[in-house]
Amino acid sequence: MSVPLPGEGPRAGQVRAMFDRVAPSYDLLNRVMSLRIDQAWRSRLLRELAPKQGEAMLDLCAGTMDVAAMARRRVPGLTIVGADFSFGMLSRGVRKTGLPAAQADALALPFQSRSFDLATVTFGMRNLDSWEAGLRELARALRPGARLGILEFFRPETAGTRVVHVAINKVMVPVMGRILSPDPAAYRYLVASMERFASRPEFEEGARRNGFRDVRGETLFPGMCGLVTAVRA
Ligand SMILES: C[S@@+](CC[C@H](N)C(=O)[O-])C[C@H]1O[C@@H](n2cnc3c(N)ncnc32)[C@H](O)[C@@H]1O
C-alpha cells in the first residue's frame, strides 16, 4: 500500500499504520541496513545535546526508543519520556527501556507548555503532515533555553550528495528492504519521502521561523543523514 509523501496532504493515519506494520522488524532492519551507523548518529546527537542529571527530556517520534535507551544508559538521573503515535513502535520501546511513554501525535502533544529541558527527534520530522507545525509544537513543550536535536534524512541538494543518495537509497535500500522487510513499500516510502522533504538549510530556516535560535546544522553522512541542533528562543 503506498503512503502519501510530504506535501501530498494529510497522511497521518497511513503513516501510523505503516509504522505499526514495520514495528516487529524495525530495530533489526535498521541495524543491518545501516551497519549500526544509525547508533553512531544517535550517539553523536546526544553528545551535542549533553543531557544532564535532573533534566527532563522528550524523545519525540521515539519509535522503539533507541535514543531514549541510549540517553538512559549515559545519564541515569535524566527523566525521559517517549512520545509516538504508533502503538506498535512505542510498545516495543517501552518494553525495551522500561521508560514512560505517551501515545500521541507530534502535532498535539499531551504535555504542558515549557515541560522539557531538551528534546530529540530522530528520523521523525519527515513523516509529519507539517514539519513546521511540529517545530512550533516542540517549541511550546520546551522551556526557553531548552535544547533541540534533530537527526533526519534531509533532501540531498548538491550533485555529489545526490550521487551518494542514489547509490545507497535508490539501489541498496530498496533491495535490502525487499529481502528483509515484511513491508518493502515502507522502504520505498523512506527514499521517496526523503526526496520530497526539506533540505537541511531549508529546515534550519524553518527552525528559526518557528521558535528556535542558535540553529546549527551538519552533514553526518553525505546524501543521507544530517544533524540540526537549536535552542528554544
Ligand atoms: C523512522 S521512525 C524513527 C523512530 C526512532 N526515533 C528512531 O530513531 O529509530 C519514525 C517514527 O515517527 C513516528 N511518527 C511519525 N509521524 C508521527 C506523528 N505525527 N506523531 C507522532 N509520531 C509520529 C512513527 O510512528 C515512527 O515511530
The ligand as a Tripos MOL2 file, in Angstrom:
@<TRIPOS>MOLECULE
LIG
   27    29     1     0     0
SMALL
NO_CHARGES

@<TRIPOS>ATOM
      1 C1         11.5770    6.3050   11.2160 C.3       1 LIG1
      2 S1         10.8060    6.1270   12.7750 S.3       1 LIG1
      3 C2         12.0550    6.7230   13.8750 C.3       1 LIG1
      4 C3         11.9700    6.1100   15.2420 C.3       1 LIG1
      5 C4         13.1100    6.4670   16.1920 C.3       1 LIG1
      6 N1         13.1160    7.8650   16.5280 N.3       1 LIG1
      7 C5         14.4510    6.0320   15.6650 C.2       1 LIG1
      8 O1         15.4090    6.8080   15.7000 O.co2     1 LIG1
      9 O2         14.5730    4.8700   15.2430 O.co2     1 LIG1
     10 C6          9.6600    7.4780   12.7690 C.3       1 LIG1
     11 C7          8.6810    7.4230   13.9160 C.3       1 LIG1
     12 O3          7.9240    8.6290   13.8930 O.3       1 LIG1
     13 C8          6.6040    8.3160   14.2880 C.3       1 LIG1
     14 N2          5.7000    9.3700   13.8080 N.ar      1 LIG1
     15 C9          5.5140    9.7600   12.5320 C.ar      1 LIG1
     16 N3          4.6080   10.7490   12.4740 N.ar      1 LIG1
     17 C10         4.2190   11.0000   13.7470 C.ar      1 LIG1
     18 C11         3.3130   11.9010   14.3330 C.ar      1 LIG1
     19 N4          2.5860   12.7610   13.5960 N.pl3     1 LIG1
     20 N5          3.1690   11.8920   15.6680 N.ar      1 LIG1
     21 C12         3.8730   11.0250   16.4250 C.ar      1 LIG1
     22 N6          4.7440   10.1210   15.9330 N.ar      1 LIG1
     23 C13         4.9200   10.1140   14.6000 C.ar      1 LIG1
     24 C14         6.3350    6.9600   13.6680 C.3       1 LIG1
     25 O4          5.2770    6.2800   14.2830 O.3       1 LIG1
     26 C15         7.6850    6.2730   13.8500 C.3       1 LIG1
     27 O5          7.7410    5.5230   15.0300 O.3       1 LIG1
@<TRIPOS>BOND
     1     1     2 1
     2     2     3 1
     3     2    10 1
     4     3     4 1
     5     4     5 1
     6     5     6 1
     7     5     7 1
     8     7     8 2
     9     7     9 1
    10    10    11 1
    11    11    12 1
    12    11    26 1
    13    12    13 1
    14    13    14 1
    15    13    24 1
    16    14    15 ar
    17    14    23 ar
    18    15    16 ar
    19    16    17 ar
    20    17    18 ar
    21    17    23 ar
    22    18    19 1
    23    18    20 ar
    24    20    21 ar
    25    21    22 ar
    26    22    23 ar
    27    24    25 1
    28    24    26 1
    29    26    27 1
@<TRIPOS>SUBSTRUCTURE
     1 LIG1         1 GROUP 0 **** ****
